[in-house]
């Protein structure tokens, strides 16, 4: 987009109108992008996607060890309650 010298009184009105329309369209796109970025549903979706991506990168052996530890702790807690 060519910049127009606003100090020059010889700028044709149709050129000014075109520049104003282009500026409005750019502002509308910018506002739409900002709205999309801060929309709570979109933020939650992006966060969920990032968490799923990180979880999918966990080594299965580590994931299995974590699951085994969780099951072991749960079994221990149940055993202690039954023992009382």
PyMOL Python script that loads the backbone (N, CA, C, O; Angstrom):
from pymol import cmd

cmd.read_pdbstr("""\
ATOM      1  N   UNK A   1       0.849  -1.165   0.000  1.00  0.00           N
ATOM      2  CA  UNK A   1       0.000   0.000   0.000  1.00  0.00           C
ATOM      3  C   UNK A   1       0.895   1.229   0.000  1.00  0.00           C
ATOM      4  O   UNK A   1       1.743   1.388   0.878  1.00  0.00           O
ATOM      5  N   UNK A   2       0.707   2.079  -0.968  1.00  0.00           N
ATOM      6  CA  UNK A   2       1.513   3.286  -1.093  1.00  0.00           C
ATOM      7  C   UNK A   2       1.028   4.321  -0.086  1.00  0.00           C
ATOM      8  O   UNK A   2      -0.171   4.543   0.081  1.00  0.00           O
ATOM      9  N   UNK A   3       1.994   4.947   0.577  1.00  0.00           N
ATOM     10  CA  UNK A   3       1.649   5.994   1.525  1.00  0.00           C
ATOM     11  C   UNK A   3       1.358   7.283   0.766  1.00  0.00           C
ATOM     12  O   UNK A   3       2.006   7.593  -0.233  1.00  0.00           O
ATOM     13  N   UNK A   4       0.386   8.018   1.254  1.00  0.00           N
ATOM     14  CA  UNK A   4      -0.017   9.262   0.597  1.00  0.00           C
ATOM     15  C   UNK A   4       0.372  10.414   1.506  1.00  0.00           C
ATOM     16  O   UNK A   4       0.201  10.354   2.724  1.00  0.00           O
ATOM     17  N   UNK A   5       0.896  11.456   0.896  1.00  0.00           N
ATOM     18  CA  UNK A   5       1.276  12.652   1.635  1.00  0.00           C
ATOM     19  C   UNK A   5       0.011  13.428   1.967  1.00  0.00           C
ATOM     20  O   UNK A   5      -0.596  14.046   1.093  1.00  0.00           O
ATOM     21  N   UNK A   6      -0.386  13.393   3.251  1.00  0.00           N
ATOM     22  CA  UNK A   6      -1.620  14.068   3.648  1.00  0.00           C
ATOM     23  C   UNK A   6      -1.466  15.583   3.699  1.00  0.00           C
ATOM     24  O   UNK A   6      -2.458  16.309   3.763  1.00  0.00           O
ATOM     25  N   UNK A   7      -0.247  16.051   3.671  1.00  0.00           N
ATOM     26  CA  UNK A   7      -0.008  17.491   3.659  1.00  0.00           C
ATOM     27  C   UNK A   7      -0.264  18.079   2.280  1.00  0.00           C
ATOM     28  O   UNK A   7      -0.453  19.287   2.138  1.00  0.00           O
ATOM     29  N   UNK A   8      -0.268  17.231   1.279  1.00  0.00           N
ATOM     30  CA  UNK A   8      -0.470  17.674  -0.100  1.00  0.00           C
ATOM     31  C   UNK A   8      -1.969  17.816  -0.355  1.00  0.00           C
ATOM     32  O   UNK A   8      -2.695  16.824  -0.298  1.00  0.00           O
ATOM     33  N   UNK A   9      -2.445  19.030  -0.635  1.00  0.00           N
ATOM     34  CA  UNK A   9      -3.879  19.241  -0.863  1.00  0.00           C
ATOM     35  C   UNK A   9      -4.344  18.733  -2.231  1.00  0.00           C
ATOM     36  O   UNK A   9      -5.540  18.770  -2.518  1.00  0.00           O
ATOM     37  N   UNK A  10      -3.435  18.264  -3.072  1.00  0.00           N
ATOM     38  CA  UNK A  10      -3.794  17.834  -4.418  1.00  0.00           C
ATOM     39  C   UNK A  10      -4.119  16.349  -4.512  1.00  0.00           C
ATOM     40  O   UNK A  10      -4.247  15.814  -5.613  1.00  0.00           O
ATOM     41  N   UNK A  11      -4.253  15.682  -3.382  1.00  0.00           N
ATOM     42  CA  UNK A  11      -4.570  14.259  -3.398  1.00  0.00           C
ATOM     43  C   UNK A  11      -6.046  14.107  -3.767  1.00  0.00           C
ATOM     44  O   UNK A  11      -6.914  14.693  -3.120  1.00  0.00           O
ATOM     45  N   UNK A  12      -6.326  13.328  -4.795  1.00  0.00           N
ATOM     46  CA  UNK A  12      -7.714  13.167  -5.226  1.00  0.00           C
ATOM     47  C   UNK A  12      -8.558  12.462  -4.148  1.00  0.00           C
ATOM     48  O   UNK A  12      -8.061  11.572  -3.458  1.00  0.00           O
ATOM     49  N   UNK A  13      -9.806  12.852  -4.007  1.00  0.00           N
ATOM     50  CA  UNK A  13     -10.671  12.256  -2.978  1.00  0.00           C
ATOM     51  C   UNK A  13     -10.848  10.750  -3.143  1.00  0.00           C
ATOM     52  O   UNK A  13     -10.940  10.034  -2.147  1.00  0.00           O
ATOM     53  N   UNK A  14     -10.899  10.254  -4.380  1.00  0.00           N
ATOM     54  CA  UNK A  14     -11.080   8.814  -4.560  1.00  0.00           C
ATOM     55  C   UNK A  14      -9.880   8.024  -4.035  1.00  0.00           C
ATOM     56  O   UNK A  14     -10.038   6.893  -3.573  1.00  0.00           O
ATOM     57  N   UNK A  15      -8.683   8.611  -4.101  1.00  0.00           N
ATOM     58  CA  UNK A  15      -7.493   7.961  -3.552  1.00  0.00           C
ATOM     59  C   UNK A  15      -7.586   7.924  -2.028  1.00  0.00           C
ATOM     60  O   UNK A  15      -7.249   6.918  -1.404  1.00  0.00           O
ATOM     61  N   UNK A  16      -8.042   9.020  -1.437  1.00  0.00           N
ATOM     62  CA  UNK A  16      -8.216   9.063   0.017  1.00  0.00           C
ATOM     63  C   UNK A  16      -9.266   8.045   0.466  1.00  0.00           C
ATOM     64  O   UNK A  16      -9.073   7.353   1.466  1.00  0.00           O
ATOM     65  N   UNK A  17     -10.357   7.955  -0.257  1.00  0.00           N
ATOM     66  CA  UNK A  17     -11.414   7.002   0.090  1.00  0.00           C
ATOM     67  C   UNK A  17     -10.883   5.572   0.009  1.00  0.00           C
ATOM     68  O   UNK A  17     -11.176   4.750   0.877  1.00  0.00           O
ATOM     69  N   UNK A  18     -10.116   5.280  -1.015  1.00  0.00           N
ATOM     70  CA  UNK A  18      -9.535   3.941  -1.168  1.00  0.00           C
ATOM     71  C   UNK A  18      -8.596   3.626  -0.017  1.00  0.00           C
ATOM     72  O   UNK A  18      -8.611   2.521   0.526  1.00  0.00           O
ATOM     73  N   UNK A  19      -7.778   4.604   0.352  1.00  0.00           N
ATOM     74  CA  UNK A  19      -6.849   4.383   1.461  1.00  0.00           C
ATOM     75  C   UNK A  19      -7.614   4.176   2.771  1.00  0.00           C
ATOM     76  O   UNK A  19      -7.242   3.321   3.575  1.00  0.00           O
ATOM     77  N   UNK A  20      -8.660   4.936   2.986  1.00  0.00           N
ATOM     78  CA  UNK A  20      -9.464   4.783   4.197  1.00  0.00           C
ATOM     79  C   UNK A  20     -10.119   3.397   4.230  1.00  0.00           C
ATOM     80  O   UNK A  20     -10.133   2.746   5.275  1.00  0.00           O
ATOM     81  N   UNK A  21     -10.650   2.951   3.113  1.00  0.00           N
ATOM     82  CA  UNK A  21     -11.276   1.626   3.044  1.00  0.00           C
ATOM     83  C   UNK A  21     -10.257   0.516   3.318  1.00  0.00           C
ATOM     84  O   UNK A  21     -10.549  -0.452   4.019  1.00  0.00           O
ATOM     85  N   UNK A  22      -9.071   0.673   2.759  1.00  0.00           N
ATOM     86  CA  UNK A  22      -8.020  -0.322   3.004  1.00  0.00           C
ATOM     87  C   UNK A  22      -7.613  -0.357   4.476  1.00  0.00           C
ATOM     88  O   UNK A  22      -7.410  -1.426   5.053  1.00  0.00           O
ATOM     89  N   UNK A  23      -7.499   0.827   5.071  1.00  0.00           N
ATOM     90  CA  UNK A  23      -7.135   0.908   6.485  1.00  0.00           C
ATOM     91  C   UNK A  23      -8.214   0.269   7.347  1.00  0.00           C
ATOM     92  O   UNK A  23      -7.906  -0.453   8.295  1.00  0.00           O
ATOM     93  N   UNK A  24      -9.464   0.527   7.026  1.00  0.00           N
ATOM     94  CA  UNK A  24     -10.572  -0.088   7.777  1.00  0.00           C
ATOM     95  C   UNK A  24     -10.540  -1.609   7.656  1.00  0.00           C
ATOM     96  O   UNK A  24     -10.750  -2.320   8.639  1.00  0.00           O
ATOM     97  N   UNK A  25     -10.282  -2.094   6.470  1.00  0.00           N
ATOM     98  CA  UNK A  25     -10.219  -3.545   6.272  1.00  0.00           C
ATOM     99  C   UNK A  25      -9.066  -4.148   7.082  1.00  0.00           C
ATOM    100  O   UNK A  25      -9.224  -5.206   7.690  1.00  0.00           O
ATOM    101  N   UNK A  26      -7.907  -3.477   7.091  1.00  0.00           N
ATOM    102  CA  UNK A  26      -6.765  -3.953   7.880  1.00  0.00           C
ATOM    103  C   UNK A  26      -7.098  -3.970   9.372  1.00  0.00           C
ATOM    104  O   UNK A  26      -6.767  -4.923  10.078  1.00  0.00           O
ATOM    105  N   UNK A  27      -7.755  -2.912   9.844  1.00  0.00           N
ATOM    106  CA  UNK A  27      -8.132  -2.847  11.255  1.00  0.00           C
ATOM    107  C   UNK A  27      -9.140  -3.942  11.600  1.00  0.00           C
ATOM    108  O   UNK A  27      -9.062  -4.548  12.668  1.00  0.00           O
ATOM    109  N   UNK A  28     -10.071  -4.189  10.706  1.00  0.00           N
ATOM    110  CA  UNK A  28     -11.064  -5.244  10.952  1.00  0.00           C
ATOM    111  C   UNK A  28     -10.382  -6.606  11.063  1.00  0.00           C
ATOM    112  O   UNK A  28     -10.728  -7.402  11.936  1.00  0.00           O
ATOM    113  N   UNK A  29      -9.418  -6.880  10.185  1.00  0.00           N
ATOM    114  CA  UNK A  29      -8.689  -8.151  10.255  1.00  0.00           C
ATOM    115  C   UNK A  29      -7.900  -8.258  11.558  1.00  0.00           C
ATOM    116  O   UNK A  29      -7.865  -9.316  12.185  1.00  0.00           O
ATOM    117  N   UNK A  30      -7.273  -7.167  11.955  1.00  0.00           N
ATOM    118  CA  UNK A  30      -6.493  -7.164  13.193  1.00  0.00           C
ATOM    119  C   UNK A  30      -7.392  -7.419  14.394  1.00  0.00           C
ATOM    120  O   UNK A  30      -7.041  -8.203  15.276  1.00  0.00           O
ATOM    121  N   UNK A  31      -8.535  -6.772  14.436  1.00  0.00           N
ATOM    122  CA  UNK A  31      -9.470  -6.970  15.546  1.00  0.00           C
ATOM    123  C   UNK A  31      -9.979  -8.404  15.563  1.00  0.00           C
ATOM    124  O   UNK A  31     -10.113  -8.996  16.634  1.00  0.00           O
ATOM    125  N   UNK A  32     -10.265  -8.971  14.400  1.00  0.00           N
ATOM    126  CA  UNK A  32     -10.714 -10.363  14.330  1.00  0.00           C
ATOM    127  C   UNK A  32      -9.643 -11.313  14.852  1.00  0.00           C
ATOM    128  O   UNK A  32      -9.957 -12.270  15.559  1.00  0.00           O
ATOM    129  N   UNK A  33      -8.375 -11.057  14.508  1.00  0.00           N
ATOM    130  CA  UNK A  33      -7.280 -11.900  14.989  1.00  0.00           C
ATOM    131  C   UNK A  33      -7.127 -11.800  16.507  1.00  0.00           C
ATOM    132  O   UNK A  33      -6.914 -12.807  17.182  1.00  0.00           O
ATOM    133  N   UNK A  34      -7.236 -10.585  17.035  1.00  0.00           N
ATOM    134  CA  UNK A  34      -7.130 -10.392  18.487  1.00  0.00           C
ATOM    135  C   UNK A  34      -8.284 -11.098  19.188  1.00  0.00           C
ATOM    136  O   UNK A  34      -8.085 -11.758  20.208  1.00  0.00           O
ATOM    137  N   UNK A  35      -9.484 -10.960  18.645  1.00  0.00           N
ATOM    138  CA  UNK A  35     -10.657 -11.606  19.227  1.00  0.00           C
ATOM    139  C   UNK A  35     -10.472 -13.121  19.245  1.00  0.00           C
ATOM    140  O   UNK A  35     -10.819 -13.784  20.223  1.00  0.00           O
ATOM    141  N   UNK A  36      -9.930 -13.656  18.171  1.00  0.00           N
ATOM    142  CA  UNK A  36      -9.700 -15.097  18.096  1.00  0.00           C
ATOM    143  C   UNK A  36      -8.671 -15.543  19.129  1.00  0.00           C
ATOM    144  O   UNK A  36      -8.817 -16.610  19.725  1.00  0.00           O
ATOM    145  N   UNK A  37      -7.648 -14.749  19.343  1.00  0.00           N
ATOM    146  CA  UNK A  37      -6.589 -15.123  20.286  1.00  0.00           C
ATOM    147  C   UNK A  37      -7.056 -15.101  21.730  1.00  0.00           C
ATOM    148  O   UNK A  37      -6.613 -15.930  22.524  1.00  0.00           O
ATOM    149  N   UNK A  38      -7.938 -14.177  22.094  1.00  0.00           N
ATOM    150  CA  UNK A  38      -8.330 -14.039  23.493  1.00  0.00           C
ATOM    151  C   UNK A  38      -9.652 -14.713  23.816  1.00  0.00           C
ATOM    152  O   UNK A  38     -10.090 -14.678  24.966  1.00  0.00           O
ATOM    153  N   UNK A  39     -10.290 -15.317  22.847  1.00  0.00           N
ATOM    154  CA  UNK A  39     -11.543 -16.023  23.081  1.00  0.00           C
ATOM    155  C   UNK A  39     -11.262 -17.193  24.026  1.00  0.00           C
ATOM    156  O   UNK A  39     -10.420 -18.038  23.724  1.00  0.00           O
ATOM    157  N   UNK A  40     -11.963 -17.253  25.178  1.00  0.00           N
ATOM    158  CA  UNK A  40     -11.680 -18.314  26.156  1.00  0.00           C
ATOM    159  C   UNK A  40     -11.785 -19.730  25.582  1.00  0.00           C
ATOM    160  O   UNK A  40     -10.990 -20.600  25.936  1.00  0.00           O
ATOM    161  N   UNK A  41     -12.740 -19.960  24.719  1.00  0.00           N
ATOM    162  CA  UNK A  41     -12.885 -21.299  24.136  1.00  0.00           C
ATOM    163  C   UNK A  41     -11.664 -21.641  23.285  1.00  0.00           C
ATOM    164  O   UNK A  41     -11.183 -22.774  23.312  1.00  0.00           O
ATOM    165  N   UNK A  42     -11.171 -20.678  22.540  1.00  0.00           N
ATOM    166  CA  UNK A  42      -9.995 -20.931  21.699  1.00  0.00           C
ATOM    167  C   UNK A  42      -8.738 -21.102  22.543  1.00  0.00           C
ATOM    168  O   UNK A  42      -7.881 -21.927  22.226  1.00  0.00           O
ATOM    169  N   UNK A  43      -8.628 -20.322  23.619  1.00  0.00           N
ATOM    170  CA  UNK A  43      -7.477 -20.465  24.517  1.00  0.00           C
ATOM    171  C   UNK A  43      -7.482 -21.856  25.141  1.00  0.00           C
ATOM    172  O   UNK A  43      -6.441 -22.507  25.223  1.00  0.00           O
ATOM    173  N   UNK A  44      -8.659 -22.314  25.582  1.00  0.00           N
ATOM    174  CA  UNK A  44      -8.769 -23.645  26.183  1.00  0.00           C
ATOM    175  C   UNK A  44      -8.435 -24.728  25.162  1.00  0.00           C
ATOM    176  O   UNK A  44      -7.755 -25.702  25.486  1.00  0.00           O
ATOM    177  N   UNK A  45      -8.912 -24.559  23.930  1.00  0.00           N
ATOM    178  CA  UNK A  45      -8.641 -25.549  22.888  1.00  0.00           C
ATOM    179  C   UNK A  45      -7.142 -25.629  22.594  1.00  0.00           C
ATOM    180  O   UNK A  45      -6.581 -26.719  22.478  1.00  0.00           O
ATOM    181  N   UNK A  46      -6.495 -24.453  22.475  1.00  0.00           N
ATOM    182  CA  UNK A  46      -5.057 -24.449  22.194  1.00  0.00           C
ATOM    183  C   UNK A  46      -4.269 -25.067  23.349  1.00  0.00           C
ATOM    184  O   UNK A  46      -3.305 -25.799  23.127  1.00  0.00           O
ATOM    185  N   UNK A  47      -4.684 -24.769  24.583  1.00  0.00           N
ATOM    186  CA  UNK A  47      -4.005 -25.338  25.746  1.00  0.00           C
ATOM    187  C   UNK A  47      -4.172 -26.855  25.780  1.00  0.00           C
ATOM    188  O   UNK A  47      -3.218 -27.583  26.052  1.00  0.00           O
ATOM    189  N   UNK A  48      -5.378 -27.325  25.503  1.00  0.00           N
ATOM    190  CA  UNK A  48      -5.631 -28.768  25.459  1.00  0.00           C
ATOM    191  C   UNK A  48      -4.785 -29.424  24.379  1.00  0.00           C
ATOM    192  O   UNK A  48      -4.213 -30.493  24.590  1.00  0.00           O
ATOM    193  N   UNK A  49      -4.711 -28.787  23.235  1.00  0.00           N
ATOM    194  CA  UNK A  49      -3.888 -29.333  22.145  1.00  0.00           C
ATOM    195  C   UNK A  49      -2.423 -29.438  22.551  1.00  0.00           C
ATOM    196  O   UNK A  49      -1.760 -30.430  22.249  1.00  0.00           O
ATOM    197  N   UNK A  50      -1.915 -28.400  23.245  1.00  0.00           N
ATOM    198  CA  UNK A  50      -0.514 -28.426  23.677  1.00  0.00           C
ATOM    199  C   UNK A  50      -0.273 -29.536  24.698  1.00  0.00           C
ATOM    200  O   UNK A  50       0.746 -30.223  24.642  1.00  0.00           O
ATOM    201  N   UNK A  51      -1.219 -29.711  25.636  1.00  0.00           N
ATOM    202  CA  UNK A  51      -1.070 -30.762  26.652  1.00  0.00           C
ATOM    203  C   UNK A  51      -1.096 -32.131  25.984  1.00  0.00           C
ATOM    204  O   UNK A  51      -0.277 -32.992  26.306  1.00  0.00           O
ATOM    205  N   UNK A  52      -2.025 -32.338  25.062  1.00  0.00           N
ATOM    206  CA  UNK A  52      -2.085 -33.623  24.355  1.00  0.00           C
ATOM    207  C   UNK A  52      -0.800 -33.883  23.582  1.00  0.00           C
ATOM    208  O   UNK A  52      -0.312 -35.012  23.531  1.00  0.00           O
ATOM    209  N   UNK A  53      -0.254 -32.827  22.981  1.00  0.00           N
ATOM    210  CA  UNK A  53       1.005 -32.969  22.236  1.00  0.00           C
ATOM    211  C   UNK A  53       2.123 -33.403  23.176  1.00  0.00           C
ATOM    212  O   UNK A  53       2.897 -34.301  22.846  1.00  0.00           O
ATOM    213  N   UNK A  54       2.213 -32.771  24.348  1.00  0.00           N
ATOM    214  CA  UNK A  54       3.262 -33.115  25.299  1.00  0.00           C
ATOM    215  C   UNK A  54       3.073 -34.533  25.841  1.00  0.00           C
ATOM    216  O   UNK A  54       4.040 -35.276  26.011  1.00  0.00           O
ATOM    217  N   UNK A  55       1.827 -34.895  26.108  1.00  0.00           N
ATOM    218  CA  UNK A  55       1.559 -36.239  26.622  1.00  0.00           C
ATOM    219  C   UNK A  55       1.929 -37.295  25.587  1.00  0.00           C
ATOM    220  O   UNK A  55       2.449 -38.356  25.929  1.00  0.00           O
ATOM    221  N   UNK A  56       1.658 -36.996  24.321  1.00  0.00           N
ATOM    222  CA  UNK A  56       1.977 -37.977  23.280  1.00  0.00           C
ATOM    223  C   UNK A  56       3.483 -38.148  23.105  1.00  0.00           C
ATOM    224  O   UNK A  56       3.931 -39.138  22.526  1.00  0.00           O
ATOM    225  N   UNK A  57       4.265 -37.193  23.600  1.00  0.00           N
ATOM    226  CA  UNK A  57       5.717 -37.280  23.465  1.00  0.00           C
ATOM    227  C   UNK A  57       6.374 -37.999  24.647  1.00  0.00           C
ATOM    228  O   UNK A  57       7.582 -38.236  24.639  1.00  0.00           O
ATOM    229  N   UNK A  58       5.571 -38.348  25.669  1.00  0.00           N
ATOM    230  CA  UNK A  58       6.131 -39.044  26.831  1.00  0.00           C
ATOM    231  C   UNK A  58       6.511 -40.462  26.421  1.00  0.00           C
ATOM    232  O   UNK A  58       5.766 -41.148  25.721  1.00  0.00           O
ATOM    233  N   UNK A  59       7.662 -40.872  26.866  1.00  0.00           N
ATOM    234  CA  UNK A  59       8.149 -42.229  26.591  1.00  0.00           C
ATOM    235  C   UNK A  59       7.189 -43.233  27.222  1.00  0.00           C
ATOM    236  O   UNK A  59       6.844 -43.088  28.395  1.00  0.00           O
ATOM    237  N   UNK A  60       6.752 -44.241  26.483  1.00  0.00           N
ATOM    238  CA  UNK A  60       5.804 -45.227  27.038  1.00  0.00           C
ATOM    239  C   UNK A  60       6.324 -45.912  28.300  1.00  0.00           C
ATOM    240  O   UNK A  60       5.539 -46.261  29.182  1.00  0.00           O
ATOM    241  N   UNK A  61       7.623 -46.105  28.392  1.00  0.00           N
ATOM    242  CA  UNK A  61       8.189 -46.734  29.584  1.00  0.00           C
ATOM    243  C   UNK A  61       7.995 -45.837  30.802  1.00  0.00           C
ATOM    244  O   UNK A  61       7.658 -46.326  31.880  1.00  0.00           O
ATOM    245  N   UNK A  62       8.201 -44.542  30.645  1.00  0.00           N
ATOM    246  CA  UNK A  62       8.004 -43.599  31.748  1.00  0.00           C
ATOM    247  C   UNK A  62       6.524 -43.541  32.106  1.00  0.00           C
ATOM    248  O   UNK A  62       6.163 -43.540  33.282  1.00  0.00           O
ATOM    249  N   UNK A  63       5.664 -43.493  31.078  1.00  0.00           N
ATOM    250  CA  UNK A  63       4.225 -43.468  31.332  1.00  0.00           C
ATOM    251  C   UNK A  63       3.766 -44.709  32.072  1.00  0.00           C
ATOM    252  O   UNK A  63       2.925 -44.629  32.967  1.00  0.00           O
ATOM    253  N   UNK A  64       4.314 -45.854  31.702  1.00  0.00           N
ATOM    254  CA  UNK A  64       3.973 -47.097  32.389  1.00  0.00           C
ATOM    255  C   UNK A  64       4.436 -47.085  33.835  1.00  0.00           C
ATOM    256  O   UNK A  64       3.731 -47.575  34.717  1.00  0.00           O
ATOM    257  N   UNK A  65       5.604 -46.534  34.082  1.00  0.00           N
ATOM    258  CA  UNK A  65       6.121 -46.460  35.440  1.00  0.00           C
ATOM    259  C   UNK A  65       5.245 -45.548  36.302  1.00  0.00           C
ATOM    260  O   UNK A  65       4.984 -45.854  37.465  1.00  0.00           O
ATOM    261  N   UNK A  66       4.801 -44.446  35.739  1.00  0.00           N
ATOM    262  CA  UNK A  66       3.927 -43.522  36.472  1.00  0.00           C
ATOM    263  C   UNK A  66       2.598 -44.203  36.774  1.00  0.00           C
ATOM    264  O   UNK A  66       2.079 -44.086  37.884  1.00  0.00           O
ATOM    265  N   UNK A  67       2.045 -44.913  35.797  1.00  0.00           N
ATOM    266  CA  UNK A  67       0.787 -45.617  36.004  1.00  0.00           C
ATOM    267  C   UNK A  67       0.949 -46.695  37.078  1.00  0.00           C
ATOM    268  O   UNK A  67       0.079 -46.853  37.935  1.00  0.00           O
ATOM    269  N   UNK A  68       2.043 -47.427  37.035  1.00  0.00           N
ATOM    270  CA  UNK A  68       2.298 -48.460  38.033  1.00  0.00           C
ATOM    271  C   UNK A  68       2.414 -47.848  39.423  1.00  0.00           C
ATOM    272  O   UNK A  68       1.892 -48.407  40.388  1.00  0.00           O
ATOM    273  N   UNK A  69       3.079 -46.729  39.536  1.00  0.00           N
ATOM    274  CA  UNK A  69       3.220 -46.058  40.827  1.00  0.00           C
ATOM    275  C   UNK A  69       1.849 -45.613  41.346  1.00  0.00           C
ATOM    276  O   UNK A  69       1.563 -45.753  42.535  1.00  0.00           O
ATOM    277  N   UNK A  70       1.007 -45.081  40.470  1.00  0.00           N
ATOM    278  CA  UNK A  70      -0.327 -44.635  40.881  1.00  0.00           C
ATOM    279  C   UNK A  70      -1.170 -45.811  41.357  1.00  0.00           C
ATOM    280  O   UNK A  70      -1.871 -45.709  42.364  1.00  0.00           O
ATOM    281  N   UNK A  71      -1.105 -46.913  40.646  1.00  0.00           N
ATOM    282  CA  UNK A  71      -1.860 -48.109  41.042  1.00  0.00           C
ATOM    283  C   UNK A  71      -1.325 -48.648  42.365  1.00  0.00           C
ATOM    284  O   UNK A  71      -2.104 -49.068  43.220  1.00  0.00           O
ATOM    285  N   UNK A  72      -0.026 -48.642  42.540  1.00  0.00           N
ATOM    286  CA  UNK A  72       0.574 -49.136  43.782  1.00  0.00           C
ATOM    287  C   UNK A  72       0.132 -48.300  44.976  1.00  0.00           C
ATOM    288  O   UNK A  72      -0.226 -48.846  46.020  1.00  0.00           O
ATOM    289  N   UNK A  73       0.155 -47.007  44.829  1.00  0.00           N
ATOM    290  CA  UNK A  73      -0.255 -46.122  45.931  1.00  0.00           C
ATOM    291  C   UNK A  73      -1.731 -46.346  46.238  1.00  0.00           C
ATOM    292  O   UNK A  73      -2.116 -46.404  47.406  1.00  0.00           O
ATOM    293  N   UNK A  74      -2.551 -46.471  45.216  1.00  0.00           N
ATOM    294  CA  UNK A  74      -3.980 -46.701  45.423  1.00  0.00           C
ATOM    295  C   UNK A  74      -4.212 -48.029  46.150  1.00  0.00           C
ATOM    296  O   UNK A  74      -5.006 -48.091  47.089  1.00  0.00           O
ATOM    297  N   UNK A  75      -3.532 -49.071  45.727  1.00  0.00           N
ATOM    298  CA  UNK A  75      -3.666 -50.374  46.388  1.00  0.00           C
ATOM    299  C   UNK A  75      -3.222 -50.308  47.842  1.00  0.00           C
ATOM    300  O   UNK A  75      -3.856 -50.909  48.710  1.00  0.00           O
ATOM    301  N   UNK A  76      -2.143 -49.587  48.119  1.00  0.00           N
ATOM    302  CA  UNK A  76      -1.651 -49.448  49.483  1.00  0.00           C
ATOM    303  C   UNK A  76      -2.675 -48.746  50.358  1.00  0.00           C
ATOM    304  O   UNK A  76      -2.915 -49.160  51.493  1.00  0.00           O
ATOM    305  N   UNK A  77      -3.281 -47.683  49.837  1.00  0.00           N
ATOM    306  CA  UNK A  77      -4.293 -46.933  50.602  1.00  0.00           C
ATOM    307  C   UNK A  77      -5.505 -47.817  50.878  1.00  0.00           C
ATOM    308  O   UNK A  77      -6.022 -47.817  51.996  1.00  0.00           O
ATOM    309  N   UNK A  78      -5.961 -48.560  49.894  1.00  0.00           N
ATOM    310  CA  UNK A  78      -7.101 -49.461  50.081  1.00  0.00           C
ATOM    311  C   UNK A  78      -6.752 -50.539  51.098  1.00  0.00           C
ATOM    312  O   UNK A  78      -7.568 -50.840  51.968  1.00  0.00           O
ATOM    313  N   UNK A  79      -5.579 -51.121  51.014  1.00  0.00           N
ATOM    314  CA  UNK A  79      -5.145 -52.156  51.933  1.00  0.00           C
ATOM    315  C   UNK A  79      -5.114 -51.657  53.379  1.00  0.00           C
ATOM    316  O   UNK A  79      -5.540 -52.363  54.293  1.00  0.00           O
ATOM    317  N   UNK A  80      -4.606 -50.430  53.582  1.00  0.00           N
ATOM    318  CA  UNK A  80      -4.540 -49.857  54.930  1.00  0.00           C
ATOM    319  C   UNK A  80      -5.932 -49.626  55.504  1.00  0.00           C
ATOM    320  O   UNK A  80      -6.164 -49.851  56.692  1.00  0.00           O
ATOM    321  N   UNK A  81      -6.863 -49.175  54.657  1.00  0.00           N
ATOM    322  CA  UNK A  81      -8.220 -48.944  55.152  1.00  0.00           C
ATOM    323  C   UNK A  81      -8.923 -50.265  55.496  1.00  0.00           C
ATOM    324  O   UNK A  81      -9.680 -50.338  56.464  1.00  0.00           O
ATOM    325  N   UNK A  82      -8.671 -51.283  54.712  1.00  0.00           N
ATOM    326  CA  UNK A  82      -9.297 -52.579  54.992  1.00  0.00           C
ATOM    327  C   UNK A  82      -8.697 -53.227  56.239  1.00  0.00           C
ATOM    328  O   UNK A  82      -9.377 -53.984  56.932  1.00  0.00           O
ATOM    329  N   UNK A  83      -7.452 -52.939  56.522  1.00  0.00           N
ATOM    330  CA  UNK A  83      -6.761 -53.518  57.650  1.00  0.00           C
ATOM    331  C   UNK A  83      -7.267 -52.969  58.980  1.00  0.00           C
ATOM    332  O   UNK A  83      -7.168 -53.650  60.000  1.00  0.00           O
ATOM    333  N   UNK A  84      -7.796 -51.772  58.989  1.00  0.00           N
ATOM    334  CA  UNK A  84      -8.264 -51.134  60.236  1.00  0.00           C
ATOM    335  C   UNK A  84      -9.505 -51.758  60.754  1.00  0.00           C
ATOM    336  O   UNK A  84     -10.022 -51.337  61.789  1.00  0.00           O
TER     337      UNK A  84
END
""", "prot")
cmd.dss("prot")
cmd.show_as("cartoon", "prot")
cmd.util.cbc("prot")
cmd.orient("prot")
